[in-house]
Amino acid sequence: PFAAAAVVDVYVNGDKFLDDLAFRDATKYVEVPNGVPLTIDIVAGNAADNSAPVFTTTVTLEDNKNYIAVAIG
């Protein structure tokens, strides 16, 4: 994997959501708010905060739907 992404933290709207997620690991299904913009930042696992993400995106999820996010590469 990209060296900065071997172990990552995931932030949603500025709050740490997942901590130390390793390459090839998966999480259980989690609930997040729907109908509001969610800014998702992926940062190196040793980062102090989400000020320098290796990836960022903003999504708005619909009610009564299931989503799966996969990071590849």
Rosetta blueprint (number, residue, H / E / L):
1 P L
2 F L
3 A H
4 A H
5 A H
6 A L
7 V E
8 V E
9 D E
10 V E
11 Y E
12 V E
13 N L
14 G L
15 D E
16 K E
17 F E
18 L E
19 D E
20 D E
21 L E
22 A E
23 F L
24 R L
25 D L
26 A L
27 T L
28 K L
29 Y L
30 V L
31 E L
32 V L
33 P L
34 N L
35 G L
36 V L
37 P E
38 L E
39 T E
40 I E
41 D E
42 I E
43 V E
44 A E
45 G L
46 N L
47 A L
48 A L
49 D L
50 N L
51 S L
52 A L
53 P L
54 V L
55 F E
56 T E
57 T E
58 T E
59 V E
60 T E
61 L L
62 E L
63 D L
64 N L
65 K L
66 N L
67 Y L
68 I L
69 A L
70 V L
71 A L
72 I L
73 G L
